[in-house]
Amino acid sequence: MNEGATNNTSKTDWARIDAMTDDDIDTSDIPPLGEAFFAKATLRMPQSTVSVVAVPVDAETLGWFQAQGEGAEQHMAAALRIYAEAQKRAATLHSAS
C-alpha cells in the first residue's frame, strides 16, 4: 500500500457541506426513478451478524480503529469481511489454475 495514502488530508470544506440543506443540493443531473426501476428492484437485507465475538487484537491496531471515530467495531468487521472476500477470490483463482 502507498505509504502516503493514509496521510492524505481531505481538502473538502466539511463545514460548508454540513451547513447545506437538502434544498441546497443540486440533483438536476439525477434521472427520476420510474416504474421500470422499481419493477426490477429487489430488497437485499444484510446477513445476520453474531453479536459478540472475542477476538484478540493488538493495542496498536485497536487504537488506530478507535482513532478513526465512532463505529470502530463496524469498521473492524468491514475490514475482516474485505479480507475474507479477498481470500475467497484468491482461493478460487488458485484452484482454477
Biotite code that builds the C-alpha atoms (Angstrom):
import biotite.structure as struc

atoms = struc.array([
    struc.Atom([0.000, 0.000, 0.000], chain_id="A", res_id=1, res_name="MET", atom_name="CA", element="C"),
    struc.Atom([1.190, 3.503, -0.750], chain_id="A", res_id=2, res_name="ASN", atom_name="CA", element="C"),
    struc.Atom([2.547, 4.980, 2.476], chain_id="A", res_id=3, res_name="GLU", atom_name="CA", element="C"),
    struc.Atom([1.191, 8.434, 1.617], chain_id="A", res_id=4, res_name="GLY", atom_name="CA", element="C"),
    struc.Atom([-2.312, 7.058, 1.094], chain_id="A", res_id=5, res_name="ALA", atom_name="CA", element="C"),
    struc.Atom([-3.058, 7.102, 4.820], chain_id="A", res_id=6, res_name="THR", atom_name="CA", element="C"),
    struc.Atom([-1.650, 10.594, 5.303], chain_id="A", res_id=7, res_name="ASN", atom_name="CA", element="C"),
    struc.Atom([-3.900, 12.402, 2.823], chain_id="A", res_id=8, res_name="ASN", atom_name="CA", element="C"),
    struc.Atom([-5.897, 15.211, 4.372], chain_id="A", res_id=9, res_name="THR", atom_name="CA", element="C"),
    struc.Atom([-9.297, 15.970, 2.927], chain_id="A", res_id=10, res_name="SER", atom_name="CA", element="C"),
    struc.Atom([-9.495, 19.259, 1.095], chain_id="A", res_id=11, res_name="LYS", atom_name="CA", element="C"),
    struc.Atom([-13.295, 19.210, 1.326], chain_id="A", res_id=12, res_name="THR", atom_name="CA", element="C"),
    struc.Atom([-14.890, 22.158, 3.113], chain_id="A", res_id=13, res_name="ASP", atom_name="CA", element="C"),
    struc.Atom([-16.821, 19.967, 5.556], chain_id="A", res_id=14, res_name="TRP", atom_name="CA", element="C"),
    struc.Atom([-18.230, 22.951, 7.473], chain_id="A", res_id=15, res_name="ALA", atom_name="CA", element="C"),
    struc.Atom([-19.864, 24.185, 4.242], chain_id="A", res_id=16, res_name="ARG", atom_name="CA", element="C"),
    struc.Atom([-21.153, 20.688, 3.462], chain_id="A", res_id=17, res_name="ILE", atom_name="CA", element="C"),
    struc.Atom([-22.548, 20.269, 6.991], chain_id="A", res_id=18, res_name="ASP", atom_name="CA", element="C"),
    struc.Atom([-24.322, 23.636, 6.714], chain_id="A", res_id=19, res_name="ALA", atom_name="CA", element="C"),
    struc.Atom([-26.099, 22.657, 3.478], chain_id="A", res_id=20, res_name="MET", atom_name="CA", element="C"),
    struc.Atom([-29.779, 21.798, 3.492], chain_id="A", res_id=21, res_name="THR", atom_name="CA", element="C"),
    struc.Atom([-31.417, 19.315, 1.132], chain_id="A", res_id=22, res_name="ASP", atom_name="CA", element="C"),
    struc.Atom([-32.632, 22.248, -0.968], chain_id="A", res_id=23, res_name="ASP", atom_name="CA", element="C"),
    struc.Atom([-29.015, 23.412, -1.456], chain_id="A", res_id=24, res_name="ASP", atom_name="CA", element="C"),
    struc.Atom([-28.038, 20.155, -3.176], chain_id="A", res_id=25, res_name="ILE", atom_name="CA", element="C"),
    struc.Atom([-28.270, 20.203, -6.972], chain_id="A", res_id=26, res_name="ASP", atom_name="CA", element="C"),
    struc.Atom([-29.845, 16.909, -8.035], chain_id="A", res_id=27, res_name="THR", atom_name="CA", element="C"),
    struc.Atom([-30.852, 18.073, -11.524], chain_id="A", res_id=28, res_name="SER", atom_name="CA", element="C"),
    struc.Atom([-28.498, 15.605, -13.225], chain_id="A", res_id=29, res_name="ASP", atom_name="CA", element="C"),
    struc.Atom([-30.057, 12.586, -11.483], chain_id="A", res_id=30, res_name="ILE", atom_name="CA", element="C"),
    struc.Atom([-32.784, 10.976, -13.583], chain_id="A", res_id=31, res_name="PRO", atom_name="CA", element="C"),
    struc.Atom([-36.049, 10.157, -11.811], chain_id="A", res_id=32, res_name="PRO", atom_name="CA", element="C"),
    struc.Atom([-36.599, 6.551, -10.777], chain_id="A", res_id=33, res_name="LEU", atom_name="CA", element="C"),
    struc.Atom([-39.547, 5.289, -12.771], chain_id="A", res_id=34, res_name="GLY", atom_name="CA", element="C"),
    struc.Atom([-41.745, 2.209, -12.699], chain_id="A", res_id=35, res_name="GLU", atom_name="CA", element="C"),
    struc.Atom([-39.177, 0.152, -14.669], chain_id="A", res_id=36, res_name="ALA", atom_name="CA", element="C"),
    struc.Atom([-36.566, 0.717, -11.962], chain_id="A", res_id=37, res_name="PHE", atom_name="CA", element="C"),
    struc.Atom([-38.871, -0.365, -9.153], chain_id="A", res_id=38, res_name="PHE", atom_name="CA", element="C"),
    struc.Atom([-40.169, -3.344, -11.155], chain_id="A", res_id=39, res_name="ALA", atom_name="CA", element="C"),
    struc.Atom([-36.601, -4.726, -11.268], chain_id="A", res_id=40, res_name="LYS", atom_name="CA", element="C"),
    struc.Atom([-35.600, -3.653, -7.758], chain_id="A", res_id=41, res_name="ALA", atom_name="CA", element="C"),
    struc.Atom([-35.101, -6.279, -5.075], chain_id="A", res_id=42, res_name="THR", atom_name="CA", element="C"),
    struc.Atom([-34.800, -5.831, -1.343], chain_id="A", res_id=43, res_name="LEU", atom_name="CA", element="C"),
    struc.Atom([-31.419, -7.001, -0.058], chain_id="A", res_id=44, res_name="ARG", atom_name="CA", element="C"),
    struc.Atom([-31.196, -7.343, 3.693], chain_id="A", res_id=45, res_name="MET", atom_name="CA", element="C"),
    struc.Atom([-27.830, -7.671, 5.415], chain_id="A", res_id=46, res_name="PRO", atom_name="CA", element="C"),
    struc.Atom([-26.889, -11.124, 6.565], chain_id="A", res_id=47, res_name="GLN", atom_name="CA", element="C"),
    struc.Atom([-27.370, -11.745, 10.238], chain_id="A", res_id=48, res_name="SER", atom_name="CA", element="C"),
    struc.Atom([-24.398, -10.941, 12.405], chain_id="A", res_id=49, res_name="THR", atom_name="CA", element="C"),
    struc.Atom([-23.000, -12.559, 15.505], chain_id="A", res_id=50, res_name="VAL", atom_name="CA", element="C"),
    struc.Atom([-23.483, -10.052, 18.277], chain_id="A", res_id=51, res_name="SER", atom_name="CA", element="C"),
    struc.Atom([-20.402, -10.839, 20.350], chain_id="A", res_id=52, res_name="VAL", atom_name="CA", element="C"),
    struc.Atom([-17.148, -12.495, 19.340], chain_id="A", res_id=53, res_name="VAL", atom_name="CA", element="C"),
    struc.Atom([-13.961, -12.216, 21.360], chain_id="A", res_id=54, res_name="ALA", atom_name="CA", element="C"),
    struc.Atom([-11.039, -11.649, 19.003], chain_id="A", res_id=55, res_name="VAL", atom_name="CA", element="C"),
    struc.Atom([-7.649, -10.699, 20.390], chain_id="A", res_id=56, res_name="PRO", atom_name="CA", element="C"),
    struc.Atom([-6.453, -7.504, 18.683], chain_id="A", res_id=57, res_name="VAL", atom_name="CA", element="C"),
    struc.Atom([-3.154, -5.823, 19.413], chain_id="A", res_id=58, res_name="ASP", atom_name="CA", element="C"),
    struc.Atom([-3.399, -2.441, 21.123], chain_id="A", res_id=59, res_name="ALA", atom_name="CA", element="C"),
    struc.Atom([-1.931, -0.513, 18.176], chain_id="A", res_id=60, res_name="GLU", atom_name="CA", element="C"),
    struc.Atom([-4.495, -1.880, 15.699], chain_id="A", res_id=61, res_name="THR", atom_name="CA", element="C"),
    struc.Atom([-7.408, -1.328, 18.082], chain_id="A", res_id=62, res_name="LEU", atom_name="CA", element="C"),
    struc.Atom([-6.159, 2.174, 18.820], chain_id="A", res_id=63, res_name="GLY", atom_name="CA", element="C"),
    struc.Atom([-5.986, 3.001, 15.118], chain_id="A", res_id=64, res_name="TRP", atom_name="CA", element="C"),
    struc.Atom([-9.580, 1.896, 14.504], chain_id="A", res_id=65, res_name="PHE", atom_name="CA", element="C"),
    struc.Atom([-10.800, 3.791, 17.574], chain_id="A", res_id=66, res_name="GLN", atom_name="CA", element="C"),
    struc.Atom([-8.930, 6.928, 16.451], chain_id="A", res_id=67, res_name="ALA", atom_name="CA", element="C"),
    struc.Atom([-10.980, 6.917, 13.232], chain_id="A", res_id=68, res_name="GLN", atom_name="CA", element="C"),
    struc.Atom([-14.048, 7.936, 15.206], chain_id="A", res_id=69, res_name="GLY", atom_name="CA", element="C"),
    struc.Atom([-17.333, 6.289, 16.062], chain_id="A", res_id=70, res_name="GLU", atom_name="CA", element="C"),
    struc.Atom([-18.095, 2.868, 14.656], chain_id="A", res_id=71, res_name="GLY", atom_name="CA", element="C"),
    struc.Atom([-14.711, 1.239, 15.266], chain_id="A", res_id=72, res_name="ALA", atom_name="CA", element="C"),
    struc.Atom([-16.329, -2.170, 15.701], chain_id="A", res_id=73, res_name="GLU", atom_name="CA", element="C"),
    struc.Atom([-18.282, -1.840, 12.444], chain_id="A", res_id=74, res_name="GLN", atom_name="CA", element="C"),
    struc.Atom([-15.151, -0.733, 10.593], chain_id="A", res_id=75, res_name="HIS", atom_name="CA", element="C"),
    struc.Atom([-13.203, -3.669, 12.001], chain_id="A", res_id=76, res_name="MET", atom_name="CA", element="C"),
    struc.Atom([-15.977, -6.038, 10.909], chain_id="A", res_id=77, res_name="ALA", atom_name="CA", element="C"),
    struc.Atom([-15.921, -4.483, 7.419], chain_id="A", res_id=78, res_name="ALA", atom_name="CA", element="C"),
    struc.Atom([-12.143, -4.888, 7.221], chain_id="A", res_id=79, res_name="ALA", atom_name="CA", element="C"),
    struc.Atom([-12.460, -8.553, 8.195], chain_id="A", res_id=80, res_name="LEU", atom_name="CA", element="C"),
    struc.Atom([-15.164, -9.065, 5.549], chain_id="A", res_id=81, res_name="ARG", atom_name="CA", element="C"),
    struc.Atom([-12.975, -7.428, 2.859], chain_id="A", res_id=82, res_name="ILE", atom_name="CA", element="C"),
    struc.Atom([-10.073, -9.656, 3.873], chain_id="A", res_id=83, res_name="TYR", atom_name="CA", element="C"),
    struc.Atom([-12.237, -12.801, 3.853], chain_id="A", res_id=84, res_name="ALA", atom_name="CA", element="C"),
    struc.Atom([-13.691, -11.959, 0.421], chain_id="A", res_id=85, res_name="GLU", atom_name="CA", element="C"),
    struc.Atom([-10.191, -11.354, -0.971], chain_id="A", res_id=86, res_name="ALA", atom_name="CA", element="C"),
    struc.Atom([-9.039, -14.705, 0.399], chain_id="A", res_id=87, res_name="GLN", atom_name="CA", element="C"),
    struc.Atom([-12.061, -16.440, -1.158], chain_id="A", res_id=88, res_name="LYS", atom_name="CA", element="C"),
    struc.Atom([-11.301, -14.845, -4.549], chain_id="A", res_id=89, res_name="ARG", atom_name="CA", element="C"),
    struc.Atom([-7.636, -15.805, -4.286], chain_id="A", res_id=90, res_name="ALA", atom_name="CA", element="C"),
    struc.Atom([-8.551, -19.402, -3.429], chain_id="A", res_id=91, res_name="ALA", atom_name="CA", element="C"),
    struc.Atom([-10.945, -19.537, -6.377], chain_id="A", res_id=92, res_name="THR", atom_name="CA", element="C"),
    struc.Atom([-8.290, -18.187, -8.743], chain_id="A", res_id=93, res_name="LEU", atom_name="CA", element="C"),
    struc.Atom([-5.701, -20.596, -7.344], chain_id="A", res_id=94, res_name="HIS", atom_name="CA", element="C"),
    struc.Atom([-7.961, -23.626, -7.704], chain_id="A", res_id=95, res_name="SER", atom_name="CA", element="C"),
    struc.Atom([-8.877, -22.648, -11.298], chain_id="A", res_id=96, res_name="ALA", atom_name="CA", element="C"),
    struc.Atom([-5.248, -22.657, -12.418], chain_id="A", res_id=97, res_name="SER", atom_name="CA", element="C"),
])
